[in-house]
Amino acid sequence: MDSKISKFQIIVMIIFGLFIVIGVASFALYKGNSSSTKLPAITIWGTFPKLEFDQFIGKANQNSAASFSVTYVEKAQSQFSLDFISALARGQGPDAILIPTDLLLPHEDKLVTVPFTTMTQYDFTNAYIGESSVYLNKTGIIGFPFLVDPLVMYWNMDMFDAAGIATYPRYWDDFTGLNKSLTVKDKNGNIRRSAIAMGQFGNVDNAREILGTLLMQSGNPVTTQNSDGSVSSNITQSADVSPASAIKFFAQFVNPSSANYSWNNSMPDSKSAFLAGSLATYFGFASELSDIKTKNPNLRFDVALMPSPKTGGSGVTYGHMYGFSILRSSSNQAAALQVITSISSPQYLANISNSLYLPSVRRDVIAAGSNDPYITLFDKAALVSKTWLEADPAATSQIFSDMIQSFTSGQSSIDQSINNAGDRMNASLSAAISQ
């Protein structure tokens, strides 16, 4: 088994090596040709929905002097890496990929770095929101942002009004008081209505992203890219900012002896509880707005930025970002760059944001403003969105879940739970980079 894996890795490495010289030459010779009536044809694979992407390209072709010819192949996120690596080993595969940032690290060695001579770092950072820095390395750009979906807070206005509370919580500290007013228990201590769903992973939607937001708000970046390009876990007690306070805050809501006890494993999943009117706050993505409206048109709710620490932290939120990256194995690298930079222009990215009712990744589109209150709010969330590099989001979620469970169950101390999780994350990161 080990020998087969070794041969497979060698084949992939040889393919990458053959094309890296071609890639450097291609970008050195690249010059965009805006006067062309038809841009070169390219193939893109991705996990982004095909229907929405094809509609995006179709609309771009209606408004462009130069037509785009893009063949887009959608892959399930759970299947993407296997299909992608297998295709590359056969000398096949696309010219570019469109994937979320949480799949970026395992495939970074397969991607072209577009040199800063093509687009300067200054121009890139001034064109795109801050989270986009995940696509930069020391020498250039490994991806061009396409779309961002930030985590926000939905809150039930009727529940707040009935409790005599006029507005939503801006700070995490506010939930201590809110729990007393909004969490309702029966005579046997069973929770019937809850102020907040947090403290475990089994029935808390977006738990990985919520805990990640708490960590990043505290100043812990979850993972760090080192000077040699390696990535290591910051889930360790020796980190510059210990993750302990964020983890304890997250975990307290499932502790029956805590004054903030408001959730347990007998509750429905958090989104269902919010839709049913028994959960006062729900932490979900901007893209969930339409679904919530459709599933319960009678629910009176509003949307706000994620709460933040009142002192000693920042108001960042997790952002689910997609971006285009060009492959080293492509013989069409310059063509792919020409198409991607063209469809990444402000007017086209504004179109995809409008059609999906999401904020833009471009600062100039956000700066133009919106008359829609939801988009205005989502734009603010996008500007403070962040993410981290990881090996596999599903693996990270399981590691986080086990860490919380071992701590809340009393199986391990907070220090043991954190260090065990950090060791597992580092093993996962090492495996992803060496694959």
C-alpha positions, 0 to 999 in steps of 0.5 A: 500500500505504501509503495503504491502511494509513493509512486502516485505521489512521484507521478504527480510531482513530476507532472507539476515539475514539468509545467512550472517552467512553462507557467513562469514563461507564460506569465512573463509573456502574458498581456491582456487583450481587451480588444479581442472579440472572443477570449480563449476557451478554458475549463474550470472545476469547482465545488461552486454550484454549476447553475449559478456559475453558468448563469453568471457566465451567461450574464457576463457574455451579454454585457461584454464586448469579448465573449467568455468560453468557459466549461465549468464542471461541478464537483461535490466538496467531499469528492473534489480532492480525490477526483482532482488529484486522480485527474492530474495523475493521468495528465488530465484535469482543468485549467483552473479551479473554483473552490472555497478557501478551506480546500486551498491548502491541500492543493496549494502546491498544484497552483500557479503563483501569479507574480506581483509583476502581473498584479501588484500586492498593493493593487490586490489588497486595495481591490479585495476585502481583507480576507482575500489575503489568504490568496497571497504568498511571498512572491505573488497571488495563488487565487482571485476572490470570487464570492464571500458568504459571511457568518451573521446573527439572525434574531427573533424580534417577537421573542425579544419584544415579549421579553421586554428587550428592545434590540439585539445583543451586540456583545457576547457579554450581553448573553448573561442577561439575555439568558435570564430573560429569554431562556425558558425552562419547565418545572423539571428544568427542561429547556423550552425556549433558548436565548442561544444555541452553543456549547456542542457540535451535534445539533449546533449548525455551523459550530465549527465556524462559530467556534472559529469566530470566537477564537479569531475574535480573541486574537487566536488565528486558529492556524498560522502559516510559517516563514517556510510555508508550512502551516501549524495549529494555534490550538495550543496553550502555548499560543500567543493567545490561548484558545482557552477563554474562547473554548470556555465561553462556547462550552458554558451554554451546555453546562447545567450548573452554569447560569448561562445553561441554555442548550443540550443534546436533546434539543433540535438542530439550531436552525430548526429551533430558530425557524420554529420560534423557540430559539432567540438567536441563530448564527448562520450565513448570509446565504441562509436569509432566503431559506429562512424567509421561505421556510417560515414566512411568518417568522418576524426576525432581523439580521445583525453582525456577529456579537463581539467581545466588549473588551479585549477582542475584535469584531471579526467573523468567519467568511466562507470565500470562493476563489479562482486558482490556475493550475500548474499542469494547465497548458492554457495558463495565460488564457486562464489568467486572461479569462479569470481577471476579466470575469473578476472585474467589478461589474461582473462580480457585482452581478454575481453578488446581486443574483445570489444576494450576497456581499461582494469581495471587491472593495469598490463594489462595497464602496458604491453602497446599497439601498438594501438594508440586508446587503448593507449589513452583509457588506459590513460583515464581509469587510471584517470576515476572516478565515484560516488555512486548514487540511480538511474542514470536516476533519477540523470540525470533528477535532473541534467537536471532540475537544469540546466534548472531552472538556464538557464531559469532564473526560479531560481538563481544558489544557488536555483537551486543547493540546490533544486537539492541537496535536491532531490538527498538526498531524492533519496539516502535515498529511495535507501538505505532504500528499 
